[in-house]
């Protein structure tokens, strides 16, 4: 199993994140944000540090997450993200030895239902997948609350409607639960063949709403989900996405909890 973590969940400083992560037994890192900004809009200093650290520690970059399409589908920024942001991300991915880039499913207007996503969402994601294929890049759609692709059910439908072999799902059961979905076993049964990448975090519902908690201590059935992924031959990254603080302590706890869960799987 390939254990990974989103680097800025530990620290925005990439070297610090890798120093700590490798001490915890992690050799694979997803890059989202660095001190100068989110991928691909980073400084030359940050870029040099990433390349130097990758070489020095012999680590693997699993994927890049530039935050593409966390905007309305009719935003004028959509075209610049297709024509400028994503190509720059693909170039960095190639330089770092990665072939996977995460995108989102566009912000959903308040009061809408995600299953009623407009055809424009499918058309744009299809265009992105076609262009990425020419660059030997795979695209993973992350299911995200507040986006047209929030639950696993709707995200799977979108991926199938796009219908490109290099277009799959960045499966986040916690995000699905927070979107009103039923991630495991109900949704997983339908989407298991679409998963390119996996984000692992947890949430706990209380009197004042839901809050992010350490992996395995919340409402996501992670033990069952991990067992099913292993049983069905998932060979991608098992990526910790902490999402609460303090960063170092919380991330270390999440890694330790995930390792314990995985021991019960194998």
C-alpha positions in Angstrom: 0.0 0.0 0.0 1.3 3.4 -1.0 0.8 5.8 2.0 0.9 9.5 1.1 0.0 12.9 2.6 -0.9 16.3 1.3 2.4 18.2 2.1 0.8 21.5 3.3 -1.3 19.6 5.8 2.0 19.2 7.8 3.6 22.5 6.8 3.5 24.9 3.9 7.3 24.7 3.8 7.9 21.6 1.6 11.2 20.7 3.2 9.7 20.7 6.7 6.7 18.6 5.5 9.0 16.0 4.0 11.4 15.9 7.0 8.5 15.2 9.3 6.6 13.0 6.9 9.5 10.7 6.1 10.2 10.3 9.9 6.6 9.0 10.1 7.3 6.5 7.3 5.8 8.4 4.4 7.6 8.4 1.0 4.8 9.9 -1.2 3.6 13.5 -1.2 0.7 15.3 -2.9 1.5 19.0 -3.5 -1.3 21.6 -3.2 0.1 24.8 -1.6 3.5 26.2 -0.8 4.5 29.4 0.9 4.3 31.5 -2.3 0.9 30.1 -3.3 -1.0 27.2 -4.7 0.3 25.1 -7.6 1.2 26.1 -10.3 1.6 29.7 -9.2 4.6 29.3 -7.0 7.9 31.2 -6.8 11.1 30.1 -8.3 12.5 29.7 -4.8 9.7 27.3 -3.8 10.1 25.4 -7.0 13.8 24.9 -6.5 13.2 23.7 -2.9 10.7 21.2 -4.1 13.1 19.8 -6.7 16.0 19.8 -4.3 14.0 18.0 -1.6 12.6 15.4 -3.9 16.1 14.5 -5.0 17.7 14.7 -1.5 15.0 12.5 0.2 14.2 10.2 -2.8 10.5 10.8 -2.4 7.7 10.4 -4.9 5.2 13.1 -5.9 1.9 11.4 -6.2 -0.2 14.2 -7.7 -0.7 18.0 -8.0 -3.8 19.8 -6.9 -4.0 23.3 -8.4 -7.6 24.0 -7.2 -9.0 24.1 -10.8 -12.7 24.7 -11.1 -13.5 25.7 -7.6 -15.4 28.5 -9.3 -18.8 28.8 -11.0 -19.0 27.1 -14.4 -19.9 30.4 -16.1 -17.0 32.3 -14.6 -14.7 34.1 -17.0 -11.8 32.5 -15.1 -12.7 29.0 -16.5 -11.1 29.6 -19.8 -7.8 30.8 -18.3 -7.7 27.8 -16.0 -8.1 25.5 -19.0 -5.6 27.3 -21.2 -3.1 28.5 -18.7 -3.3 27.1 -15.2 -3.7 23.4 -16.2 -1.0 23.4 -18.9 1.5 24.9 -16.4 0.4 22.3 -13.8 1.0 19.5 -16.4 4.5 20.8 -17.1 5.3 20.8 -13.4 3.8 17.3 -13.0 6.1 16.0 -15.8 9.1 17.6 -14.2 8.3 16.0 -10.9 7.6 12.6 -12.3 3.8 12.7 -11.7 1.0 11.9 -14.1 -2.1 12.8 -12.1 -3.8 16.2 -11.5 -6.8 16.9 -9.4 -9.7 19.1 -10.5 -13.1 20.0 -9.0 -16.6 20.0 -10.3 -17.4 23.8 -10.3 -19.2 25.7 -7.5 -22.9 25.0 -7.3 -25.3 27.9 -6.9 -27.1 28.0 -3.6 -30.4 26.2 -3.6 -29.5 23.9 -6.6 -29.4 20.1 -6.4 -26.1 18.6 -7.6 -27.8 15.9 -9.7 -29.1 18.7 -11.9 -25.6 19.8 -13.0 -25.6 21.7 -16.4 -24.3 20.1 -19.6 -21.6 22.8 -19.6 -19.9 21.0 -16.6 -19.7 17.8 -18.7 -18.5 19.6 -21.8 -15.7 21.5 -20.0 -14.5 18.5 -18.1 -14.5 16.5 -21.3 -12.4 19.1 -23.0 -10.0 19.1 -20.1 -9.7 15.3 -20.3 -9.0 15.3 -24.0 -6.3 17.9 -23.8 -4.7 16.2 -20.8 -4.6 12.9 -22.6 -2.4 14.5 -25.3 0.0 15.4 -22.4 -0.1 11.9 -20.9 -1.8 13.3 -17.8 -4.7 11.7 -15.9 -7.3 13.9 -14.4 -9.0 13.0 -11.1 -12.3 14.7 -10.2 -12.5 15.3 -6.5 -15.9 15.2 -5.0 -16.3 18.3 -2.9 -19.2 19.8 -0.9 -20.6 23.0 -2.5 -19.6 21.7 -6.0 -21.8 20.0 -8.6 -19.7 16.9 -7.8 -20.2 16.5 -4.1 -21.5 13.0 -3.4 -20.0 9.9 -4.7 -23.2 9.1 -6.7 -23.2 12.3 -8.7 -19.4 12.3 -9.2 -19.5 8.8 -10.6 -22.3 9.8 -13.0 -20.3 12.8 -14.1 -17.1 10.7 -14.7 -19.1 8.2 -16.7 -20.8 10.9 -18.8 -17.4 12.5 -19.6 -16.4 9.0 -20.8 -12.6 9.5 -21.1 -10.2 6.7 -20.0 -7.8 9.2 -18.4 -10.6 10.9 -16.4 -11.5 9.3 -13.1 -12.3 10.0 -9.5 -10.4 11.4 -6.6 -12.6 9.6 -4.1 -13.1 11.4 -0.8 -15.7 9.5 1.3 -15.6 12.2 4.0 -16.5 14.9 1.5 -19.4 12.7 0.2 -20.7 12.3 3.7 -20.6 16.0 4.3 -22.5 16.5 1.0 -25.3 14.2 2.2 -24.0 11.1 0.5 -23.7 7.5 1.7 -20.0 6.8 0.8 -19.6 3.2 2.0 -20.8 0.7 1.1 -23.6 2.2 -0.9 -21.8 4.7 -3.2 -18.5 2.8 -3.3 -20.2 -0.2 -4.9 -21.1 1.9 -7.9 -17.8 3.9 -8.2 -15.1 1.5 -7.2 -14.0 1.0 -10.9 -13.5 4.8 -11.3 -11.1 5.6 -8.5 -7.7 7.0 -9.6 -6.8 8.6 -6.2 -8.0 8.5 -2.6 -8.2 11.2 0.1 -8.5 10.1 3.7 -9.9 12.3 6.4 -12.8 12.0 8.9 -15.8 14.0 10.2 -17.9 13.8 13.3 -21.4 15.2 13.5 -22.4 16.9 16.8 -25.0 19.3 18.2 -23.3 22.3 16.5 -22.7 20.6 13.2 -19.9 18.5 11.7 -16.2 18.9 12.5 -13.1 17.3 11.2 -11.5 14.7 13.5 -8.7 12.2 13.3 -9.0 9.4 10.8 -11.0 6.5 12.3 -12.5 8.6 15.1 -15.5 10.0 13.1 -18.5 8.9 11.2 -16.8 7.6 8.0 -16.6 3.8 8.0 -12.9 3.8 7.2 -12.3 0.2 8.3 -14.9 -1.1 5.9 -13.9 1.2 3.1 -10.2 0.3 3.4 -10.9 -3.4 3.5 -13.0 -3.1 0.4 -10.3 -1.1 -1.5 -7.7 -3.7 -0.6 -10.0 -6.6 -1.5 -10.8 -5.0 -4.9 -7.2 -4.4 -5.8 -7.0 -0.6 -5.5 -3.3 0.2 -6.2 -3.3 4.0 -5.9 -2.2 6.2 -3.1 -3.8 6.2 0.3 -3.5 10.0 1.0 -3.9 11.6 4.4 -5.7 15.0 4.2 -5.7 16.1 7.8 -7.9 19.2 7.6 -7.6 20.2 11.2 -5.0 21.5 13.6 -2.5 21.9 15.1 -1.0 20.8 11.8 1.9 18.6 12.9 0.3 16.9 15.9 -3.0 16.3 14.0 -1.2 15.0 10.9 0.9 12.6 12.9 -2.1 11.3 14.7 -3.9 10.8 11.4 -1.0 8.9 10.0 -0.7 6.7 13.1 -4.5 6.0 13.0 -4.4 5.1 9.3 -1.5 2.7 9.8 -3.4 0.9 12.6 -6.5 0.6 10.3 -4.4 -0.7 7.5 -2.8 -3.3 9.7 -6.2 -4.7 10.3 -6.8 -4.9 6.5 -3.7 -6.8 5.4 
